[in-house]
Amino acid sequence: MEASLYSLIVGLSLLFVTGHTLAQKPVSGLKGEYFNGPNFEKKVCTRTDPQINFRWDWASEPAPGVQREYFSVRWTGKLYAPTSGVYHFSALVDDGVRVWVGNQKVLDEWRKQDDSNFIGSIRLRGKQWYDLKVEYYNDWKGSVIQLFWAQPNDQRIGLISQSIYRTIIPGDYLALPTPSRKPVAVRPAQVAAAPPRKAANQPIDRSTPVVNAPAKKSLAAFARVSTVKADHEPAEAASEPVAAKPFVMPERGKTLVLQQVRFEQSSYVLLSESFPFLNQLAKALKENPALRIEISGHTDNVGDPRLNQTLSEYRAKQVASYLIRQGVAEGRLEARGYGSTRPLFDNSIAAEQARNRRVEIKLL
């Protein structure tokens, strides 16, 4: 009887200790937050990724609901350093990447580029978990992100710069962020309700209703804070839908302004009202497979010229991307951005600035 009781006590003790240990073990992987837009503009989904090792192509979405280009991802979690010493981190990316380990930035290559290799180093103490954050964005076409490391005792560190030897950080050394504990709600002591005070006679402003306005989307790469007007101002509001006219290609050497193509203000996001016209353009291109076109984006002269040039380029590429998804061969399209360098109208007149914000096509 005593032996059985002893075995039961030992078994329960082991179960408690084992269960406690498992409860304390961090969950492997990283928290991945996926956004539409190259600068974390619109969050689409959150998931757990076992490691950072991705090669996305046109055949698959990076995550459900995430567009195949012009997207960004932020991974956060913990990194375990098994030994003390200098760790070497490297990344293969297309396009931009930033990496922080223990709140120290070890990689910062936030720019458009083809498959490129980058290396950064940091000294870590062994047997400790460090905060890890990785940010990535894709511009156009190919999307690749792979994160590697070399531990201090690795004898092949010198080969990393030659891309001969690299090890993707294993999931066993990655862990999800530690969830913050929610404060325990304390029930307030019940006290007798005081009689309501009579409000003082104060004027009430009824001119502006108070609403909980949603936070504006951040578009740091393209935002022009000095402008508050809509990016496209239609000359007349159509009261009834107009039947779509057949698309007519411009003559070779002449430029056609795509007046029906519109974007969100200070953004490269196409408005849905642009789709019917772009569908006609795609149809015309597929019916004339020998044609090649240049798609050019243009802006007014408000704001930073560099940001305007980038915005115009992204808008042109977004139109090209839409046409490609409709079946137009990528090699038949050239997308370029000219910023504010080619105005058609006087930018000093506010009413004409909007007409300079446009996308054009030209036969090549």
JOPE-V938086 format. One record per backbone hydrogen bond with DSSP energy under -0.5 kcal/mol. NH is the residue of the N-H (numbers start at 1). CO is the residue of the C=O. Records with the same first field share a line. If there is no record, write none. Layout:
BEGIN
NH=CO / CO
END
This chain:
BEGIN
5=1
6=2
7=3
8=4
9=5
10=6
11=7
12=8
13=9
14=10
15=11
16=12
17=13
18=14
19=15
20=16
21=17
22=18
23=19
24=20
25=21
29=171 / 174
30=49
31=76
32=30 / 47
33=31 / 74
34=32 / 45
35=72
36=42
37=35 / 70
40=37
42=36
44=34
45=34
47=32
49=30 / 47
53=51
54=145
56=143
60=57
66=63
70=139
71=138
72=35
73=136
74=33
75=134
76=31
77=132
78=175
79=130
80=173
81=79 / 128
82=80
85=124
87=85 / 122
88=150
89=87 / 120
90=148
91=118
92=146
93=91 / 116
94=144
96=137
97=109
98=135
99=107
100=133
101=104
102=131
104=101
106=99 / 104
107=99
109=97
111=109
116=93
118=91
120=89
122=87
124=85
127=81
128=81 / 125
130=79
132=77
133=100
134=75
135=98
136=73
137=96
138=71
143=56
144=94
145=54
146=92
147=52
148=90 / 146
149=167
150=88
154=151
155=153
157=154
159=156
160=157
162=159
163=160
164=159
165=159
167=149
169=147
173=170
174=171
175=78
176=27
187=185
199=197
202=200
205=203
206=204
211=209
213=211
222=219
223=219
227=224
234=232
238=236
249=247
253=363
254=251
256=361
258=359
259=257
261=258
262=260
264=269
267=264
271=262
274=271
275=272
278=274
279=275
280=276
281=277
282=278
283=279
284=280
285=281
286=282
287=283
288=284 / 285
291=288
293=332
294=362
295=334
296=294 / 360
297=336
298=358
299=339
308=304
309=305
310=306
311=307
312=308
313=309
314=310
315=311
316=312
317=313
318=314
319=315
320=316
321=317
322=318
323=319
324=320
325=321
326=322
327=324
328=323
332=329
333=330
334=293
336=295
338=297
341=338
347=345
349=346
350=348
352=349
353=349 / 350
354=350
355=352
356=352 / 353
357=353 / 354
358=298 / 356
360=296
361=256
362=294
363=254
364=292
END
